[in-house]
Amino acid sequence: MSEPRLEDIGDYDTLKGEKKKVVWTVIVGALLVGVLYVVAYSYYDQEDDSIKVEETINTIPVK
């Protein structure tokens, strides 16, 4: 049994047919997921939900 060679693959130089559609589907899907992440992050990331601390810690108790 011999190793497969790149020259033996039918679409070695360019993607054609079904493989090209799959590659473009994956690329578009990844871009859509990225856009949805950025939109969700900017919508749900609010800076006013932090807890404000009025006191400072002067000494740390040692047990």
mmCIF file as Biopython writes it, N, C-alpha, C and O atoms, coordinates in Angstrom:
data_model
#
loop_
_atom_site.group_PDB
_atom_site.id
_atom_site.type_symbol
_atom_site.label_atom_id
_atom_site.label_alt_id
_atom_site.label_comp_id
_atom_site.label_asym_id
_atom_site.label_entity_id
_atom_site.label_seq_id
_atom_site.pdbx_PDB_ins_code
_atom_site.Cartn_x
_atom_site.Cartn_y
_atom_site.Cartn_z
_atom_site.occupancy
_atom_site.B_iso_or_equiv
_atom_site.auth_seq_id
_atom_site.auth_asym_id
_atom_site.pdbx_PDB_model_num
ATOM 1   N N  . MET A ? 1  ? 0.849   -1.174 0.000  1.0 0.0 1  A 1 
ATOM 2   C CA . MET A ? 1  ? 0.000   0.000  0.000  1.0 0.0 1  A 1 
ATOM 3   C C  . MET A ? 1  ? 0.897   1.240  0.000  1.0 0.0 1  A 1 
ATOM 4   O O  . MET A ? 1  ? 1.768   1.377  0.859  1.0 0.0 1  A 1 
ATOM 5   N N  . SER A ? 2  ? 0.689   2.124  -0.943 1.0 0.0 2  A 1 
ATOM 6   C CA . SER A ? 2  ? 1.543   3.302  -1.047 1.0 0.0 2  A 1 
ATOM 7   C C  . SER A ? 2  ? 0.835   4.527  -0.462 1.0 0.0 2  A 1 
ATOM 8   O O  . SER A ? 2  ? -0.384  4.553  -0.294 1.0 0.0 2  A 1 
ATOM 9   N N  . GLU A ? 3  ? 1.640   5.523  -0.166 1.0 0.0 3  A 1 
ATOM 10  C CA . GLU A ? 3  ? 1.112   6.770  0.376  1.0 0.0 3  A 1 
ATOM 11  C C  . GLU A ? 3  ? 0.374   7.541  -0.728 1.0 0.0 3  A 1 
ATOM 12  O O  . GLU A ? 3  ? 0.786   7.486  -1.887 1.0 0.0 3  A 1 
ATOM 13  N N  . PRO A ? 4  ? -0.697  8.251  -0.397 1.0 0.0 4  A 1 
ATOM 14  C CA . PRO A ? 4  ? -1.365  9.068  -1.414 1.0 0.0 4  A 1 
ATOM 15  C C  . PRO A ? 4  ? -0.487  10.269 -1.777 1.0 0.0 4  A 1 
ATOM 16  O O  . PRO A ? 4  ? 0.225   10.804 -0.927 1.0 0.0 4  A 1 
ATOM 17  N N  . ARG A ? 5  ? -0.543  10.681 -3.021 1.0 0.0 5  A 1 
ATOM 18  C CA . ARG A ? 5  ? 0.232   11.819 -3.491 1.0 0.0 5  A 1 
ATOM 19  C C  . ARG A ? 5  ? -0.711  12.986 -3.774 1.0 0.0 5  A 1 
ATOM 20  O O  . ARG A ? 5  ? -1.874  12.784 -4.123 1.0 0.0 5  A 1 
ATOM 21  N N  . LEU A ? 6  ? -0.200  14.208 -3.619 1.0 0.0 6  A 1 
ATOM 22  C CA . LEU A ? 6  ? -1.025  15.384 -3.878 1.0 0.0 6  A 1 
ATOM 23  C C  . LEU A ? 6  ? -1.448  15.459 -5.336 1.0 0.0 6  A 1 
ATOM 24  O O  . LEU A ? 6  ? -2.534  15.949 -5.646 1.0 0.0 6  A 1 
ATOM 25  N N  . GLU A ? 7  ? -0.607  14.983 -6.217 1.0 0.0 7  A 1 
ATOM 26  C CA . GLU A ? 7  ? -0.918  15.030 -7.642 1.0 0.0 7  A 1 
ATOM 27  C C  . GLU A ? 7  ? -2.092  14.123 -8.001 1.0 0.0 7  A 1 
ATOM 28  O O  . GLU A ? 7  ? -2.728  14.316 -9.037 1.0 0.0 7  A 1 
ATOM 29  N N  . ASP A ? 8  ? -2.379  13.143 -7.162 1.0 0.0 8  A 1 
ATOM 30  C CA . ASP A ? 8  ? -3.460  12.202 -7.430 1.0 0.0 8  A 1 
ATOM 31  C C  . ASP A ? 8  ? -4.827  12.736 -6.993 1.0 0.0 8  A 1 
ATOM 32  O O  . ASP A ? 8  ? -5.859  12.183 -7.372 1.0 0.0 8  A 1 
ATOM 33  N N  . ILE A ? 9  ? -4.835  13.792 -6.208 1.0 0.0 9  A 1 
ATOM 34  C CA . ILE A ? 9  ? -6.091  14.364 -5.743 1.0 0.0 9  A 1 
ATOM 35  C C  . ILE A ? 9  ? -6.706  15.153 -6.888 1.0 0.0 9  A 1 
ATOM 36  O O  . ILE A ? 9  ? -6.006  15.898 -7.574 1.0 0.0 9  A 1 
ATOM 37  N N  . GLY A ? 10 ? -8.003  14.999 -7.098 1.0 0.0 10 A 1 
ATOM 38  C CA . GLY A ? 10 ? -8.677  15.613 -8.235 1.0 0.0 10 A 1 
ATOM 39  C C  . GLY A ? 10 ? -8.670  17.126 -8.228 1.0 0.0 10 A 1 
ATOM 40  O O  . GLY A ? 10 ? -8.564  17.742 -9.288 1.0 0.0 10 A 1 
ATOM 41  N N  . ASP A ? 11 ? -8.780  17.747 -7.052 1.0 0.0 11 A 1 
ATOM 42  C CA . ASP A ? 11 ? -8.817  19.212 -6.993 1.0 0.0 11 A 1 
ATOM 43  C C  . ASP A ? 11 ? -7.564  19.742 -6.297 1.0 0.0 11 A 1 
ATOM 44  O O  . ASP A ? 11 ? -7.657  20.555 -5.377 1.0 0.0 11 A 1 
ATOM 45  N N  . TYR A ? 12 ? -6.422  19.291 -6.727 1.0 0.0 12 A 1 
ATOM 46  C CA . TYR A ? 12 ? -5.153  19.673 -6.100 1.0 0.0 12 A 1 
ATOM 47  C C  . TYR A ? 12 ? -4.891  21.167 -6.231 1.0 0.0 12 A 1 
ATOM 48  O O  . TYR A ? 12 ? -4.500  21.809 -5.256 1.0 0.0 12 A 1 
ATOM 49  N N  . ASP A ? 13 ? -5.100  21.736 -7.422 1.0 0.0 13 A 1 
ATOM 50  C CA . ASP A ? 13 ? -4.788  23.144 -7.645 1.0 0.0 13 A 1 
ATOM 51  C C  . ASP A ? 13 ? -5.880  24.083 -7.135 1.0 0.0 13 A 1 
ATOM 52  O O  . ASP A ? 13 ? -5.572  25.121 -6.549 1.0 0.0 13 A 1 
ATOM 53  N N  . THR A ? 14 ? -7.130  23.740 -7.345 1.0 0.0 14 A 1 
ATOM 54  C CA . THR A ? 14 ? -8.236  24.606 -6.920 1.0 0.0 14 A 1 
ATOM 55  C C  . THR A ? 14 ? -9.347  23.747 -6.335 1.0 0.0 14 A 1 
ATOM 56  O O  . THR A ? 14 ? -9.482  22.569 -6.664 1.0 0.0 14 A 1 
ATOM 57  N N  . LEU A ? 15 ? -10.130 24.354 -5.472 1.0 0.0 15 A 1 
ATOM 58  C CA . LEU A ? 15 ? -11.302 23.660 -4.954 1.0 0.0 15 A 1 
ATOM 59  C C  . LEU A ? 15 ? -12.434 23.799 -5.953 1.0 0.0 15 A 1 
ATOM 60  O O  . LEU A ? 15 ? -12.667 24.876 -6.502 1.0 0.0 15 A 1 
ATOM 61  N N  . LYS A ? 16 ? -13.129 22.710 -6.182 1.0 0.0 16 A 1 
ATOM 62  C CA . LYS A ? 16 ? -14.236 22.719 -7.128 1.0 0.0 16 A 1 
ATOM 63  C C  . LYS A ? 16 ? -15.411 21.954 -6.535 1.0 0.0 16 A 1 
ATOM 64  O O  . LYS A ? 16 ? -15.236 21.052 -5.716 1.0 0.0 16 A 1 
ATOM 65  N N  . GLY A ? 17 ? -16.591 22.326 -6.958 1.0 0.0 17 A 1 
ATOM 66  C CA . GLY A ? 17 ? -17.781 21.556 -6.630 1.0 0.0 17 A 1 
ATOM 67  C C  . GLY A ? 17 ? -18.166 21.605 -5.168 1.0 0.0 17 A 1 
ATOM 68  O O  . GLY A ? 17 ? -18.178 22.665 -4.542 1.0 0.0 17 A 1 
ATOM 69  N N  . GLU A ? 18 ? -18.483 20.433 -4.637 1.0 0.0 18 A 1 
ATOM 70  C CA . GLU A ? 18 ? -19.014 20.299 -3.280 1.0 0.0 18 A 1 
ATOM 71  C C  . GLU A ? 18 ? -18.011 20.747 -2.214 1.0 0.0 18 A 1 
ATOM 72  O O  . GLU A ? 18 ? -18.405 21.355 -1.219 1.0 0.0 18 A 1 
ATOM 73  N N  . LYS A ? 19 ? -16.729 20.458 -2.408 1.0 0.0 19 A 1 
ATOM 74  C CA . LYS A ? 19 ? -15.725 20.865 -1.419 1.0 0.0 19 A 1 
ATOM 75  C C  . LYS A ? 19 ? -15.646 22.384 -1.308 1.0 0.0 19 A 1 
ATOM 76  O O  . LYS A ? 19 ? -15.467 22.915 -0.212 1.0 0.0 19 A 1 
ATOM 77  N N  . LYS A ? 20 ? -15.776 23.082 -2.420 1.0 0.0 20 A 1 
ATOM 78  C CA . LYS A ? 20 ? -15.737 24.531 -2.402 1.0 0.0 20 A 1 
ATOM 79  C C  . LYS A ? 20 ? -16.931 25.086 -1.632 1.0 0.0 20 A 1 
ATOM 80  O O  . LYS A ? 20 ? -16.785 26.053 -0.884 1.0 0.0 20 A 1 
ATOM 81  N N  . LYS A ? 21 ? -18.093 24.497 -1.801 1.0 0.0 21 A 1 
ATOM 82  C CA . LYS A ? 21 ? -19.286 24.935 -1.072 1.0 0.0 21 A 1 
ATOM 83  C C  . LYS A ? 21 ? -19.121 24.709 0.426  1.0 0.0 21 A 1 
ATOM 84  O O  . LYS A ? 21 ? -19.520 25.549 1.233  1.0 0.0 21 A 1 
ATOM 85  N N  . VAL A ? 22 ? -18.535 23.579 0.796  1.0 0.0 22 A 1 
ATOM 86  C CA . VAL A ? 22 ? -18.333 23.279 2.216  1.0 0.0 22 A 1 
ATOM 87  C C  . VAL A ? 22 ? -17.356 24.270 2.833  1.0 0.0 22 A 1 
ATOM 88  O O  . VAL A ? 22 ? -17.589 24.759 3.939  1.0 0.0 22 A 1 
ATOM 89  N N  . VAL A ? 23 ? -16.268 24.571 2.136  1.0 0.0 23 A 1 
ATOM 90  C CA . VAL A ? 23 ? -15.280 25.518 2.660  1.0 0.0 23 A 1 
ATOM 91  C C  . VAL A ? 23 ? -15.907 26.891 2.852  1.0 0.0 23 A 1 
ATOM 92  O O  . VAL A ? 23 ? -15.700 27.520 3.889  1.0 0.0 23 A 1 
ATOM 93  N N  . TRP A ? 24 ? -16.670 27.370 1.870  1.0 0.0 24 A 1 
ATOM 94  C CA . TRP A ? 24 ? -17.305 28.678 1.992  1.0 0.0 24 A 1 
ATOM 95  C C  . TRP A ? 24 ? -18.377 28.682 3.079  1.0 0.0 24 A 1 
ATOM 96  O O  . TRP A ? 24 ? -18.558 29.691 3.761  1.0 0.0 24 A 1 
ATOM 97  N N  . THR A ? 25 ? -19.080 27.582 3.247  1.0 0.0 25 A 1 
ATOM 98  C CA . THR A ? 25 ? -20.083 27.489 4.313  1.0 0.0 25 A 1 
ATOM 99  C C  . THR A ? 25 ? -19.422 27.592 5.683  1.0 0.0 25 A 1 
ATOM 100 O O  . THR A ? 25 ? -19.940 28.266 6.573  1.0 0.0 25 A 1 
ATOM 101 N N  . VAL A ? 26 ? -18.289 26.933 5.855  1.0 0.0 26 A 1 
ATOM 102 C CA . VAL A ? 26 ? -17.568 26.997 7.131  1.0 0.0 26 A 1 
ATOM 103 C C  . VAL A ? 26 ? -17.048 28.405 7.378  1.0 0.0 26 A 1 
ATOM 104 O O  . VAL A ? 26 ? -17.138 28.903 8.500  1.0 0.0 26 A 1 
ATOM 105 N N  . ILE A ? 27 ? -16.508 29.054 6.358  1.0 0.0 27 A 1 
ATOM 106 C CA . ILE A ? 27 ? -15.984 30.411 6.521  1.0 0.0 27 A 1 
ATOM 107 C C  . ILE A ? 27 ? -17.102 31.389 6.876  1.0 0.0 27 A 1 
ATOM 108 O O  . ILE A ? 27 ? -16.950 32.195 7.794  1.0 0.0 27 A 1 
ATOM 109 N N  . VAL A ? 28 ? -18.211 31.326 6.164  1.0 0.0 28 A 1 
ATOM 110 C CA . VAL A ? 28 ? -19.339 32.231 6.445  1.0 0.0 28 A 1 
ATOM 111 C C  . VAL A ? 28 ? -19.924 31.941 7.822  1.0 0.0 28 A 1 
ATOM 112 O O  . VAL A ? 28 ? -20.285 32.868 8.547  1.0 0.0 28 A 1 
ATOM 113 N N  . GLY A ? 29 ? -20.022 30.673 8.188  1.0 0.0 29 A 1 
ATOM 114 C CA . GLY A ? 29 ? -20.536 30.317 9.512  1.0 0.0 29 A 1 
ATOM 115 C C  . GLY A ? 29 ? -19.653 30.853 10.624 1.0 0.0 29 A 1 
ATOM 116 O O  . GLY A ? 29 ? -20.153 31.363 11.627 1.0 0.0 29 A 1 
ATOM 117 N N  . ALA A ? 30 ? -18.341 30.741 10.454 1.0 0.0 30 A 1 
ATOM 118 C CA . ALA A ? 30 ? -17.413 31.253 11.468 1.0 0.0 30 A 1 
ATOM 119 C C  . ALA A ? 30 ? -17.519 32.773 11.581 1.0 0.0 30 A 1 
ATOM 120 O O  . ALA A ? 30 ? -17.476 33.316 12.685 1.0 0.0 30 A 1 
ATOM 121 N N  . LEU A ? 31 ? -17.657 33.454 10.455 1.0 0.0 31 A 1 
ATOM 122 C CA . LEU A ? 31 ? -17.820 34.906 10.501 1.0 0.0 31 A 1 
ATOM 123 C C  . LEU A ? 31 ? -19.124 35.309 11.185 1.0 0.0 31 A 1 
ATOM 124 O O  . LEU A ? 31 ? -19.153 36.282 11.938 1.0 0.0 31 A 1 
ATOM 125 N N  . LEU A ? 32 ? -20.198 34.571 10.931 1.0 0.0 32 A 1 
ATOM 126 C CA . LEU A ? 32 ? -21.476 34.872 11.591 1.0 0.0 32 A 1 
ATOM 127 C C  . LEU A ? 32 ? -21.400 34.659 13.094 1.0 0.0 32 A 1 
ATOM 128 O O  . LEU A ? 32 ? -21.937 35.458 13.861 1.0 0.0 32 A 1 
ATOM 129 N N  . VAL A ? 33 ? -20.742 33.595 13.521 1.0 0.0 33 A 1 
ATOM 130 C CA . VAL A ? 33 ? -20.581 33.349 14.955 1.0 0.0 33 A 1 
ATOM 131 C C  . VAL A ? 33 ? -19.755 34.468 15.578 1.0 0.0 33 A 1 
ATOM 132 O O  . VAL A ? 33 ? -20.054 34.911 16.686 1.0 0.0 33 A 1 
ATOM 133 N N  . GLY A ? 34 ? -18.725 34.929 14.883 1.0 0.0 34 A 1 
ATOM 134 C CA . GLY A ? 34 ? -17.914 36.038 15.387 1.0 0.0 34 A 1 
ATOM 135 C C  . GLY A ? 34 ? -18.710 37.316 15.515 1.0 0.0 34 A 1 
ATOM 136 O O  . GLY A ? 34 ? -18.579 38.033 16.507 1.0 0.0 34 A 1 
ATOM 137 N N  . VAL A ? 35 ? -19.536 37.614 14.521 1.0 0.0 35 A 1 
ATOM 138 C CA . VAL A ? 35 ? -20.360 38.817 14.572 1.0 0.0 35 A 1 
ATOM 139 C C  . VAL A ? 35 ? -21.371 38.720 15.712 1.0 0.0 35 A 1 
ATOM 140 O O  . VAL A ? 35 ? -21.578 39.690 16.442 1.0 0.0 35 A 1 
ATOM 141 N N  . LEU A ? 36 ? -21.995 37.566 15.868 1.0 0.0 36 A 1 
ATOM 142 C CA . LEU A ? 36 ? -22.952 37.390 16.968 1.0 0.0 36 A 1 
ATOM 143 C C  . LEU A ? 36 ? -22.266 37.548 18.325 1.0 0.0 36 A 1 
ATOM 144 O O  . LEU A ? 36 ? -22.847 38.121 19.247 1.0 0.0 36 A 1 
ATOM 145 N N  . TYR A ? 37 ? -21.047 37.050 18.455 1.0 0.0 37 A 1 
ATOM 146 C CA . TYR A ? 37 ? -20.308 37.185 19.713 1.0 0.0 37 A 1 
ATOM 147 C C  . TYR A ? 37 ? -20.016 38.654 20.009 1.0 0.0 37 A 1 
ATOM 148 O O  . TYR A ? 37 ? -20.198 39.104 21.140 1.0 0.0 37 A 1 
ATOM 149 N N  . VAL A ? 38 ? -19.570 39.394 19.015 1.0 0.0 38 A 1 
ATOM 150 C CA . VAL A ? 38 ? -19.251 40.808 19.224 1.0 0.0 38 A 1 
ATOM 151 C C  . VAL A ? 38 ? -20.504 41.591 19.593 1.0 0.0 38 A 1 
ATOM 152 O O  . VAL A ? 38 ? -20.458 42.440 20.484 1.0 0.0 38 A 1 
ATOM 153 N N  . VAL A ? 39 ? -21.624 41.320 18.925 1.0 0.0 39 A 1 
ATOM 154 C CA . VAL A ? 39 ? -22.872 42.014 19.230 1.0 0.0 39 A 1 
ATOM 155 C C  . VAL A ? 39 ? -23.338 41.674 20.639 1.0 0.0 39 A 1 
ATOM 156 O O  . VAL A ? 39 ? -23.722 42.568 21.393 1.0 0.0 39 A 1 
ATOM 157 N N  . ALA A ? 40 ? -23.310 40.400 21.006 1.0 0.0 40 A 1 
ATOM 158 C CA . ALA A ? 40 ? -23.743 39.990 22.348 1.0 0.0 40 A 1 
ATOM 159 C C  . ALA A ? 40 ? -22.813 40.556 23.414 1.0 0.0 40 A 1 
ATOM 160 O O  . ALA A ? 40 ? -23.276 40.978 24.474 1.0 0.0 40 A 1 
ATOM 161 N N  . TYR A ? 41 ? -21.524 40.571 23.152 1.0 0.0 41 A 1 
ATOM 162 C CA . TYR A ? 41 ? -20.571 41.106 24.129 1.0 0.0 41 A 1 
ATOM 163 C C  . TYR A ? 41 ? -20.785 42.600 24.344 1.0 0.0 41 A 1 
ATOM 164 O O  . TYR A ? 41 ? -20.741 43.075 25.479 1.0 0.0 41 A 1 
ATOM 165 N N  . SER A ? 42 ? -21.013 43.336 23.276 1.0 0.0 42 A 1 
ATOM 166 C CA . SER A ? 42 ? -21.210 44.772 23.429 1.0 0.0 42 A 1 
ATOM 167 C C  . SER A ? 42 ? -22.568 45.081 24.057 1.0 0.0 42 A 1 
ATOM 168 O O  . SER A ? 42 ? -22.706 46.095 24.742 1.0 0.0 42 A 1 
ATOM 169 N N  . TYR A ? 43 ? -23.560 44.239 23.842 1.0 0.0 43 A 1 
ATOM 170 C CA . TYR A ? 43 ? -24.888 44.485 24.406 1.0 0.0 43 A 1 
ATOM 171 C C  . TYR A ? 43 ? -24.944 44.129 25.889 1.0 0.0 43 A 1 
ATOM 172 O O  . TYR A ? 43 ? -25.521 44.877 26.679 1.0 0.0 43 A 1 
ATOM 173 N N  . TYR A ? 44 ? -24.357 43.005 26.278 1.0 0.0 44 A 1 
ATOM 174 C CA . TYR A ? 44 ? -24.469 42.537 27.653 1.0 0.0 44 A 1 
ATOM 175 C C  . TYR A ? 44 ? -23.334 42.993 28.558 1.0 0.0 44 A 1 
ATOM 176 O O  . TYR A ? 44 ? -23.431 42.833 29.774 1.0 0.0 44 A 1 
ATOM 177 N N  . ASP A ? 45 ? -22.286 43.543 28.021 1.0 0.0 45 A 1 
ATOM 178 C CA . ASP A ? 45 ? -21.174 44.019 28.846 1.0 0.0 45 A 1 
ATOM 179 C C  . ASP A ? 45 ? -21.460 45.442 29.294 1.0 0.0 45 A 1 
ATOM 180 O O  . ASP A ? 45 ? -21.279 46.399 28.541 1.0 0.0 45 A 1 
ATOM 181 N N  . GLN A ? 46 ? -21.909 45.561 30.531 1.0 0.0 46 A 1 
ATOM 182 C CA . GLN A ? 46 ? -22.233 46.871 31.075 1.0 0.0 46 A 1 
ATOM 183 C C  . GLN A ? 46 ? -21.287 47.165 32.223 1.0 0.0 46 A 1 
ATOM 184 O O  . GLN A ? 46 ? -21.010 46.296 33.050 1.0 0.0 46 A 1 
ATOM 185 N N  . GLU A ? 47 ? -20.801 48.372 32.269 1.0 0.0 47 A 1 
ATOM 186 C CA . GLU A ? 47 ? -19.815 48.720 33.284 1.0 0.0 47 A 1 
ATOM 187 C C  . GLU A ? 47 ? -20.444 49.193 34.587 1.0 0.0 47 A 1 
ATOM 188 O O  . GLU A ? 47 ? -19.730 49.369 35.574 1.0 0.0 47 A 1 
ATOM 189 N N  . ASP A ? 48 ? -21.741 49.402 34.623 1.0 0.0 48 A 1 
ATOM 190 C CA . ASP A ? 48 ? -22.372 49.897 35.836 1.0 0.0 48 A 1 
ATOM 191 C C  . ASP A ? 48 ? -22.763 48.778 36.799 1.0 0.0 48 A 1 
ATOM 192 O O  . ASP A ? 48 ? -23.400 49.050 37.817 1.0 0.0 48 A 1 
ATOM 193 N N  . ASP A ? 49 ? -22.402 47.543 36.510 1.0 0.0 49 A 1 
ATOM 194 C CA . ASP A ? 49 ? -22.764 46.438 37.394 1.0 0.0 49 A 1 
ATOM 195 C C  . ASP A ? 49 ? -21.645 46.089 38.373 1.0 0.0 49 A 1 
ATOM 196 O O  . ASP A ? 49 ? -21.713 45.049 39.027 1.0 0.0 49 A 1 
ATOM 197 N N  . SER A ? 50 ? -20.631 46.923 38.488 1.0 0.0 50 A 1 
ATOM 198 C CA . SER A ? 50 ? -19.543 46.638 39.415 1.0 0.0 50 A 1 
ATOM 199 C C  . SER A ? 50 ? -19.937 47.050 40.833 1.0 0.0 50 A 1 
ATOM 200 O O  . SER A ? 50 ? -20.785 47.923 41.021 1.0 0.0 50 A 1 
ATOM 201 N N  . ILE A ? 51 ? -19.324 46.424 41.814 1.0 0.0 51 A 1 
ATOM 202 C CA . ILE A ? 51 ? -19.584 46.722 43.220 1.0 0.0 51 A 1 
ATOM 203 C C  . ILE A ? 51 ? -18.570 47.755 43.677 1.0 0.0 51 A 1 
ATOM 204 O O  . ILE A ? 51 ? -17.363 47.547 43.550 1.0 0.0 51 A 1 
ATOM 205 N N  . LYS A ? 52 ? -19.053 48.860 44.206 1.0 0.0 52 A 1 
ATOM 206 C CA . LYS A ? 52 ? -18.161 49.914 44.671 1.0 0.0 52 A 1 
ATOM 207 C C  . LYS A ? 52 ? -17.819 49.683 46.138 1.0 0.0 52 A 1 
ATOM 208 O O  . LYS A ? 52 ? -18.695 49.408 46.959 1.0 0.0 52 A 1 
ATOM 209 N N  . VAL A ? 53 ? -16.553 49.796 46.448 1.0 0.0 53 A 1 
ATOM 210 C CA . VAL A ? 53 ? -16.072 49.607 47.811 1.0 0.0 53 A 1 
ATOM 211 C C  . VAL A ? 53 ? -15.695 50.973 48.370 1.0 0.0 53 A 1 
ATOM 212 O O  . VAL A ? 53 ? -14.874 51.687 47.793 1.0 0.0 53 A 1 
ATOM 213 N N  . GLU A ? 54 ? -16.301 51.327 49.496 1.0 0.0 54 A 1 
ATOM 214 C CA . GLU A ? 54 ? -16.061 52.629 50.094 1.0 0.0 54 A 1 
ATOM 215 C C  . GLU A ? 54 ? -14.890 52.599 51.080 1.0 0.0 54 A 1 
ATOM 216 O O  . GLU A ? 54 ? -14.211 53.609 51.263 1.0 0.0 54 A 1 
ATOM 217 N N  . GLU A ? 55 ? -14.655 51.470 51.705 1.0 0.0 55 A 1 
ATOM 218 C CA . GLU A ? 55 ? -13.605 51.374 52.726 1.0 0.0 55 A 1 
ATOM 219 C C  . GLU A ? 55 ? -12.326 50.804 52.124 1.0 0.0 55 A 1 
ATOM 220 O O  . GLU A ? 55 ? -12.350 50.051 51.151 1.0 0.0 55 A 1 
ATOM 221 N N  . THR A ? 56 ? -11.210 51.190 52.737 1.0 0.0 56 A 1 
ATOM 222 C CA . THR A ? 56 ? -9.941  50.585 52.349 1.0 0.0 56 A 1 
ATOM 223 C C  . THR A ? 56 ? -9.482  49.653 53.459 1.0 0.0 56 A 1 
ATOM 224 O O  . THR A ? 56 ? -9.839  49.841 54.622 1.0 0.0 56 A 1 
ATOM 225 N N  . ILE A ? 57 ? -8.709  48.671 53.108 1.0 0.0 57 A 1 
ATOM 226 C CA . ILE A ? 57 ? -8.186  47.728 54.102 1.0 0.0 57 A 1 
ATOM 227 C C  . ILE A ? 57 ? -6.844  48.256 54.595 1.0 0.0 57 A 1 
ATOM 228 O O  . ILE A ? 57 ? -5.901  48.408 53.818 1.0 0.0 57 A 1 
ATOM 229 N N  . ASN A ? 58 ? -6.771  48.533 55.895 1.0 0.0 58 A 1 
ATOM 230 C CA . ASN A ? 58 ? -5.538  49.073 56.466 1.0 0.0 58 A 1 
ATOM 231 C C  . ASN A ? 58 ? -4.599  47.957 56.900 1.0 0.0 58 A 1 
ATOM 232 O O  . ASN A ? 58 ? -3.400  48.005 56.625 1.0 0.0 58 A 1 
ATOM 233 N N  . THR A ? 59 ? -5.142  46.959 57.575 1.0 0.0 59 A 1 
ATOM 234 C CA . THR A ? 59 ? -4.303  45.844 58.028 1.0 0.0 59 A 1 
ATOM 235 C C  . THR A ? 59 ? -5.001  44.548 57.677 1.0 0.0 59 A 1 
ATOM 236 O O  . THR A ? 59 ? -6.229  44.465 57.655 1.0 0.0 59 A 1 
ATOM 237 N N  . ILE A ? 60 ? -4.200  43.548 57.407 1.0 0.0 60 A 1 
ATOM 238 C CA . ILE A ? 60 ? -4.733  42.225 57.116 1.0 0.0 60 A 1 
ATOM 239 C C  . ILE A ? 60 ? -4.554  41.355 58.346 1.0 0.0 60 A 1 
ATOM 240 O O  . ILE A ? 60 ? -3.429  41.178 58.812 1.0 0.0 60 A 1 
ATOM 241 N N  . PRO A ? 61 ? -5.636  40.810 58.881 1.0 0.0 61 A 1 
ATOM 242 C CA . PRO A ? 61 ? -5.493  39.990 60.080 1.0 0.0 61 A 1 
ATOM 243 C C  . PRO A ? 61 ? -4.772  38.668 59.767 1.0 0.0 61 A 1 
ATOM 244 O O  . PRO A ? 61 ? -5.049  38.021 58.757 1.0 0.0 61 A 1 
ATOM 245 N N  . VAL A ? 62 ? -3.846  38.284 60.654 1.0 0.0 62 A 1 
ATOM 246 C CA . VAL A ? 62 ? -3.084  37.044 60.491 1.0 0.0 62 A 1 
ATOM 247 C C  . VAL A ? 62 ? -3.588  36.041 61.514 1.0 0.0 62 A 1 
ATOM 248 O O  . VAL A ? 62 ? -3.724  36.360 62.695 1.0 0.0 62 A 1 
ATOM 249 N N  . LYS A ? 63 ? -3.860  34.849 61.062 1.0 0.0 63 A 1 
ATOM 250 C CA . LYS A ? 63 ? -4.361  33.826 61.992 1.0 0.0 63 A 1 
ATOM 251 C C  . LYS A ? 63 ? -3.245  33.072 62.632 1.0 0.0 63 A 1 
ATOM 252 O O  . LYS A ? 63 ? -3.489  32.176 63.441 1.0 0.0 63 A 1 
#
